[in-house]
Amino acid sequence: TEVFVGHQVLRISMANEAQVEKMRELETMDHLQLDFWASPSHPERPVDVRVPFTSLQAVKVFLEQNNIQYFILIKDLQRLVDDEKAQMVRQRSR
Amino acid sequence: ALSVETFNYATYHTLNEIYDFMDLLVAERPNLVSKIEIGYSTEGLPLNVLKFSTGGPNRPAIWIDTGIHSREWVTQATGVWFAKKIISDYGKDESLTAILDKMDIFLEIITNPDGFVFTHTQNRMWRKTRSINAGSSCRGVDPNRNWDAGFGGLGSSRNPCSETYHGPHANSEPEVKAIVDFVKQHGNIKAFISIHSYSQLLLYPYGYTKTPVPDQKELDSIATAAVTALSSLYGTSYRYGSIITTIYQASGGTIDWTYNQGIKYSFTFELRDAGRYGFMLPANQIIPTAQETWKALMVIMEHARDHPY
């Protein structure tokens, strides 16, 4: 079973088309193993990206260097997955 | 669950639980609901569709599918709630009764069963199908890029490791091909609604080209009314418009193909986003999401009923 310990989901807001282009560039960086939950399209539409723990630093540096704003939507994805699973088990036993 | 009444609609369920629920529904309301198997997934799971019908051969029909992207769990959960809502409201709600007295409704709750099982057992983040890609260690095709409408164009990927991989050819995925065959064979589907989550959008064709559809004005006015109805319940705000102008270019998408087949009322939803969880929407959001979406669905279904073509 795939685990997501330390993975974060970042919500990234782009201010202009140039930043959208930067995000598209980030999307092509396969080595970072990013999972775009919502892909870059327009400046007014934020992008959500699941970032594995090992890529967190690189991604945050990339965003900060390009003055692209972000916040952490999900701090530890595995915790959310575990909570969801536990809730399903609880409901089933009820 | 012992009955559709005791089934818990406020939690997420496995594939088997949902398939059992479908059987319960058919057993309890055999005069209104039947189950059709339209094909099999890559891994051999049945592709089950619920048919809500009050009789009559080959009536005009409305198609609704939920969960073609397996990880968007609130979508399949919403589909389950819709099924219950249809049987509860028939004979009580005047408008839905009038729809079903004139048209059939087809509902495919688990459109990508292999992917759905995989999200429950191996990888909660899985979105695609589970087909094997020759020459690649990466599996799966994005079933919303696999339709024969601008197939392989911009807004889809040729890389099998990408989440938007379009597949080796249009309809390569049995989950897609089954719907294509069903729609063609039926020949009288008048509205096609494909439901995804998340990002709160109601979209109409096209996604693969900037050329507006000939029915853009009418589709836009339906979308306006649908979104107004949806927002009236909990104030959830939706954006709407054509796929390419509202989000981005996406080739090989479901409703572009259905529209090109002559199904004028082709729409796709992106359901609720609580703003904190993405598609990991907490289960306590299932029922409100389904309730508000139902309001928009009713607007589209009523329009299809009242504007035959």
Contacts between the chains, C-beta under 8 A, distances in Angstrom:
chain1	res1	chain2	res2	distance
A	1	B	121	7.2
A	1	B	122	5.6
A	1	B	123	7.4
A	2	B	122	6.1
A	2	B	123	4.0
A	2	B	124	7.4
A	2	B	125	7.2
A	4	B	124	7.4
A	4	B	125	7.1
A	9	B	278	5.9
A	30	B	161	7.3
A	35	B	125	6.1
A	35	B	163	6.8
A	36	B	163	6.8
A	37	B	278	5.0
A	37	B	279	6.5
A	38	B	199	6.0
A	38	B	278	7.7
A	39	B	164	8.0
A	39	B	248	6.5
A	40	B	248	7.8
A	41	B	247	5.1
A	41	B	248	3.9
A	42	B	247	8.0
A	42	B	248	8.0
A	45	B	199	8.0
A	45	B	247	7.0
A	48	B	278	5.2
A	50	B	125	6.7
A	73	B	276	6.5
A	73	B	277	7.6
A	73	B	278	6.4
A	74	B	276	7.8
A	74	B	277	6.8
A	74	B	278	7.0
A	74	B	280	7.0
A	77	B	280	7.7
A	80	B	277	7.0
A	80	B	280	5.2
A	81	B	124	5.0
A	81	B	280	7.5
A	84	B	12	6.9
A	84	B	124	7.7
A	84	B	280	6.8
A	84	B	282	7.8
A	84	B	283	7.4
A	87	B	11	6.8
A	87	B	12	7.9
A	87	B	283	5.9
A	88	B	11	6.1
A	88	B	12	5.6
A	88	B	13	7.7
A	88	B	283	7.9
A	91	B	8	5.7
A	91	B	10	7.8
A	91	B	11	4.0
A	91	B	283	7.7
A	92	B	11	8.0
A	94	B	8	7.7
